[in-house]
Amino acid sequence: MPTLIVTTHPDPDSLTHHLAQRLATVLRSTSAPADVELADLAAEGFDPRYTLADRHTYRVGGDYTPDVAAEQERLDRATDLVLVFPVYWWSTPALLKGWFDRVFVNGWAFGLDAEGGIVRKLDRLRIHLLPVAGDDAGVYDRHGYEQAMRTQLEHGIVDFCGARRGVTAFVHDSEREDAAGRAAAVDAAVTAVVEAIRA
């Protein structure tokens, strides 16, 4: 099944990029290489700023700008979307948030029926989340950070658009000097997503 991996980190040598590349390599080893696409929004220069053109798109439920239409077409080819991103201030980077704001919009990701109810349009898509976190799992648990992120992303975006929830696999302790621990966390996250996609 076609998989689109989207990553948002400005540093190509980051753990985020390593994780995305590793996932792509493992998926390509067991399927046609063309069935796995890796999109680096930072390297591609995607503009996350929500403009008056985006406001117009929201109001009319169409008339997408060329860059937004290109992202939607890329997503339309996929059955699985994997988002690989660093956690900044207990949330996604601005680049990924802007991608959601501009791409997952009225007319494509959702719409309104004649009575004003929400029509969810992304039921063909399964979305997996791979957040790369600096703190350990205990910190996330004690302060409710993981649940807050799951509510924001799984419920607020995935569920709202009618997509199916895939795997959410945090890679914790990303900034500690523990190469073996990081490698194990990356392996576990990659394995979880690959198994979900193949199931």
C-alpha positions as CSV (number, residue, x, y, z in Angstrom):
1,M,0.0,0.0,0.0
2,P,1.4,3.5,-0.8
3,T,2.9,5.2,2.3
4,L,3.7,8.9,2.5
5,I,6.2,9.8,5.3
6,V,6.3,13.5,6.1
7,T,9.0,15.0,8.2
8,T,9.5,18.5,9.5
9,H,13.0,19.3,10.9
10,P,15.4,21.8,9.5
11,D,18.5,19.7,10.3
12,P,19.0,16.8,7.8
13,D,21.4,15.2,10.4
14,S,18.7,15.2,13.1
15,L,17.3,12.1,14.8
16,T,14.0,13.0,13.3
17,H,15.4,12.6,9.8
18,H,17.3,9.5,10.8
19,L,14.0,8.0,12.0
20,A,12.1,8.9,8.8
21,Q,14.9,7.5,6.6
22,R,15.1,4.3,8.6
23,L,11.3,3.8,8.3
24,A,11.4,4.4,4.6
25,T,14.3,2.0,4.1
26,V,12.5,-0.8,6.0
27,L,9.3,-0.2,4.2
28,R,11.0,-0.2,0.8
29,S,12.8,-3.4,1.6
30,T,9.5,-5.3,1.7
31,S,7.4,-3.5,-1.0
32,A,7.9,-1.7,-4.3
33,P,10.2,1.3,-3.6
34,A,7.7,3.5,-5.5
35,D,5.1,2.7,-2.8
36,V,7.0,4.7,-0.2
37,E,7.5,8.5,-0.6
38,L,9.5,10.6,1.9
39,A,8.5,14.2,2.0
40,D,10.8,16.7,3.8
41,L,8.7,19.8,4.2
42,A,11.7,21.9,5.4
43,A,13.9,20.9,2.5
44,E,11.0,21.4,0.0
45,G,10.4,24.9,1.3
46,F,6.7,24.4,2.2
47,D,5.3,27.8,3.4
48,P,3.3,27.2,6.6
49,R,1.9,30.7,6.8
50,Y,-1.9,30.9,6.6
51,T,-2.8,33.8,4.2
52,L,-5.9,35.5,2.8
53,A,-5.7,33.0,0.0
54,D,-6.0,30.2,2.5
55,R,-8.9,32.0,4.2
56,H,-10.6,32.2,0.8
57,T,-10.1,28.4,0.3
58,Y,-11.7,27.7,3.7
59,R,-14.7,29.9,2.9
60,V,-15.4,28.4,-0.5
61,G,-14.3,24.8,0.2
62,G,-12.0,24.7,-2.9
63,D,-9.9,27.0,-5.1
64,Y,-6.7,25.7,-3.6
65,T,-3.4,27.4,-4.1
66,P,-1.0,25.4,-6.3
67,D,1.3,24.4,-3.3
68,V,-1.7,23.2,-1.3
69,A,-3.2,21.3,-4.2
70,A,0.2,19.5,-4.8
71,E,0.2,18.4,-1.1
72,Q,-3.4,17.2,-1.4
73,E,-2.6,15.2,-4.6
74,R,0.4,13.6,-2.8
75,L,-1.8,12.6,0.1
76,D,-4.5,11.3,-2.3
77,R,-2.0,8.7,-3.6
78,A,-1.4,7.3,-0.1
79,T,-3.2,4.9,2.1
80,D,-0.9,5.5,5.0
81,L,0.5,8.8,6.2
82,V,3.3,8.7,8.8
83,L,4.2,12.0,10.5
84,V,7.7,12.1,11.9
85,F,8.4,15.3,13.9
86,P,10.3,16.7,16.9
87,V,8.2,17.9,19.8
88,Y,8.6,21.6,20.3
89,W,7.0,23.2,23.4
90,W,4.8,20.1,23.8
91,S,3.4,20.3,20.3
92,T,4.3,20.0,16.7
93,P,6.8,22.3,15.0
94,A,5.2,25.4,13.3
95,L,6.0,23.9,9.9
96,L,3.8,20.9,10.6
97,K,1.0,22.9,12.2
98,G,1.0,25.2,9.2
99,W,0.9,22.2,6.9
100,F,-2.2,21.0,8.7
101,D,-3.8,24.5,8.7
102,R,-3.3,24.9,4.9
103,V,-3.7,21.4,3.5
104,F,-6.3,19.7,5.7
105,V,-9.0,22.1,4.8
106,N,-12.7,22.5,3.9
107,G,-13.6,20.8,0.7
108,W,-10.8,18.3,0.8
109,A,-10.3,17.0,4.4
110,F,-13.9,17.8,5.5
111,G,-16.9,19.6,4.4
112,L,-20.4,20.6,5.4
113,D,-23.7,19.0,4.5
114,A,-26.9,20.8,3.7
115,E,-27.8,21.0,7.4
116,G,-24.4,22.4,8.4
117,G,-23.1,19.1,9.8
118,I,-19.5,18.0,9.3
119,V,-18.7,15.6,6.4
120,R,-15.5,13.8,7.1
121,K,-13.6,13.0,3.9
122,L,-10.3,11.2,4.8
123,D,-11.6,7.7,5.6
124,R,-9.3,6.3,3.0
125,L,-6.3,7.4,5.0
126,R,-4.6,5.9,8.1
127,I,-2.4,8.3,10.0
128,H,0.6,7.3,12.2
129,L,2.5,9.6,14.5
130,L,6.1,9.4,15.4
131,P,6.9,12.3,17.8
132,V,10.6,12.7,18.8
133,A,10.7,13.9,22.4
134,G,13.5,15.2,24.5
135,D,12.2,14.1,27.8
136,D,11.5,10.6,29.1
137,A,8.2,8.9,29.1
138,G,7.8,9.5,32.9
139,V,7.8,13.2,32.4
140,Y,5.2,12.9,29.7
141,D,3.0,10.7,31.9
142,R,3.3,12.8,35.0
143,H,2.4,16.0,33.3
144,G,-0.2,14.6,30.8
145,Y,1.9,15.8,27.8
146,E,1.4,12.6,25.8
147,Q,-2.4,12.6,26.4
148,A,-2.5,16.3,25.5
149,M,-0.7,15.6,22.2
150,R,-2.9,12.6,21.4
151,T,-6.0,14.7,22.0
152,Q,-4.7,17.5,19.8
153,L,-3.5,15.3,16.9
154,E,-5.5,12.0,17.1
155,H,-8.8,13.5,18.0
156,G,-8.5,17.0,16.8
157,I,-7.1,16.2,13.4
158,V,-7.3,12.5,12.5
159,D,-10.8,11.9,13.9
160,F,-12.2,15.2,12.8
161,C,-11.3,14.5,9.2
162,G,-12.5,10.9,9.4
163,A,-9.1,9.3,8.9
164,R,-8.2,6.1,10.7
165,R,-5.9,6.2,13.7
166,G,-2.7,4.3,13.1
167,V,0.2,3.9,15.5
168,T,1.4,6.7,17.8
169,A,4.9,5.8,18.9
170,F,6.9,8.3,20.9
171,V,10.7,8.2,20.7
172,H,11.6,9.6,24.2
173,D,15.0,10.8,25.6
174,S,16.2,12.0,22.2
175,E,18.7,14.4,23.7
176,R,20.4,12.1,26.2
177,E,23.8,10.8,25.5
178,D,22.6,7.2,25.2
179,A,23.1,6.0,21.7
180,A,22.0,2.4,22.5
181,G,18.8,3.7,24.2
182,R,18.0,5.9,21.2
183,A,18.6,3.1,18.7
184,A,16.3,0.8,20.7
185,A,13.6,3.5,20.7
186,V,14.0,4.1,17.0
187,D,13.8,0.3,16.3
188,A,10.7,0.0,18.4
189,A,8.9,2.9,16.7
190,V,9.8,1.7,13.2
191,T,8.7,-1.8,14.0
192,A,5.4,-0.6,15.4
193,V,4.6,1.4,12.3
194,V,5.8,-1.2,9.8
195,E,3.7,-3.9,11.5
196,A,0.6,-1.6,11.4
197,I,1.1,-0.8,7.7
198,R,1.6,-4.4,6.8
199,A,-1.4,-5.7,8.8
